[in-house]
């Protein structure tokens, strides 16, 4: 039993190291493009646009992570984004359905579509790759049928505000003080949570970093939270979608790391047979993972339509690839059982900054795809090689 505990701590340490290495890579890539673009990357206006442009990919990455932890992927999410966007356009733009009514309707449609797929995957045990590939074709076909090749636009301002709006502002000079205040609140909550976790770990005699290292790390994290809020406050304040993203990250991080459901999800991905023998209903966990993915894909569809201010037949093209790549780059294992929400977000930001930086530099879309593909290959290769060498 003692050896198992030591091995588990060692595995957690490896995961933490991989996540930290990707964070360092994110910082290095950001600094590199900051130099290459002449300081454009870190301008507050560009940071705000970067958040808005990549919000739906980050939402999809958060949803994709549980599917990848189970050892599978969901190829239908890009088409699900398109379908939800199309239904939103049909209801709101064409039939003038109030936004407050239309959003629950499209979310319900997405959940039902996800439940249909999840049933075949979890209970009929059809390969997830095949089921979601079929879903990708079906949802895309339904999107084209609903839109009939047309683009529906524009959405009302109350809808587009979801993705393009900012929180109310109270400026002193050129800085929005509401943004700064929220940054300070976030830093205090972060400090409280980190100290609570450390004390809880000490209570159970878990291995942890030295006090000096912990203090330095906490100060850096709190500083970054406050400085980021201050920096965004010099433009238009905090984007509404950023607040929503933070809530999602905190919620899903808590679910995956601190709940029974999260532990069962990792148990399923690590060894399904052992999970079944321990009394876990693996079918139900797998079903929930794919319904959850459809739910978040529906939210991403709403956010994307609000950002584009239109519903188009080509919406969501290749979004599934971006979400999968974000998870793998962020440290998720291709074989399942490993991955974190924060890592998936880091991976999504890496992809987003690569896109943004290369676009500013005028790099063609062909080379952008090539470079992103090589980054994904390197991330998965690192995972495989590190496992073989026991790093």
C-alpha positions, 0 to 999 in steps of 0.5 A: 500500500505504501509503495502504491502511494509513493508511485501515485505521488510520483505520477502526480509529480510528473504530471505537475512537471509536464504542466509547468514545462508547457507553461514555460513553453507558453511564456517563451512563445509569447516572449518570442512573438513579442520580440518578432512582432515589435511588441504587438502581442502584449498590447492590451487591445491585442490581448483582449482580442486574443481572448475573444478569438480563442474563447470558443476553442478553450471552452471546447478544450475544457469539454474535450479533456474528460473524453481524452482522459477516458482514452477517446476523442470527440470528432463531432464538436466542430459540427456541433458548434455549427449546428447550434450556431445555425439553430440560434440564427434560425430562432433569433434572426429569422423568427425573432425569438427572444435571446433569453428563450433561444439560448436554453432551447439550443443548449437543450438541443445540443445536450440531446444530440450529445446524449444520442451519441453518448448512448451508442458509445457508453452503452452499445460500446461502439467505438467513439471515433466512429460514432463521433465521426458519424455525428460530425457528418450528421450535424454538418448535414443538418446545419446545411439543411437548416441554413440552406446555404445562407448566412443569417445575420446580424444577431441582436446586440444582447446576443453578440454582447456574450462574446464581444461585450465588456464589463461596466467600467469605472476609470481613474485616468486611463485605468478601469478600477473595476478590472483592477479590483476584480484582479485583486479579488482573484489574487486573494482567492487564489492565495487562500485556495493555495494555502488551504491546499498546502495545509490540507496536504500537510495534514495528511503528510503528503509530499510538497514543495519547500515553503520558500518555493511555494511562497515565490510561486504564490507571489508570482501567480498573484502578481500575474492575476493583478497585473493582467487585470490592470493591463486589460483595464487600460483598454476596455476592461475585462471581456465578459467571455473572460469571466465566463472562461475563468468560472468554467476553468475553476468549476471543471478543475474542482470537479476533476481534481476534488470530487468523486466523479473526477476520481472515477473519471481518471480511474476509468481512463487509467484502467477500465477493468480495474475501475469496474471491479472497484464498483464504478459504473464506467458506462455512466461515467463515459456517458456523462463525459460525452453529454458534457462535451456536447453541452460545452460544444453548444456553449462554444457554438453560442459564443462563436455565433455571438463573436461572428455576429452571424450563423454560417454553414462553415462555422466550426470547421476544424474546431475539433482538431484545435480542441484535441491539439490543445489537450495533448499540447497541455499534457493530456496522454493519448492513451487516457488517464492523464490530463488537467483542465489548466493544462488544456487551457495552457495548450489552447493558449499556445495554439492561440498565440501561435495563430495570432503571432504568425498572423501579425507577422504575415505568415501564410495559412499553409505554413501556420497549419504546418507549424501547428501540426509540428507542435502537436506532433512534438507534444505527443512525442514528448508524452510517449518518450517520457513514459518510455524513459520514466521521466 
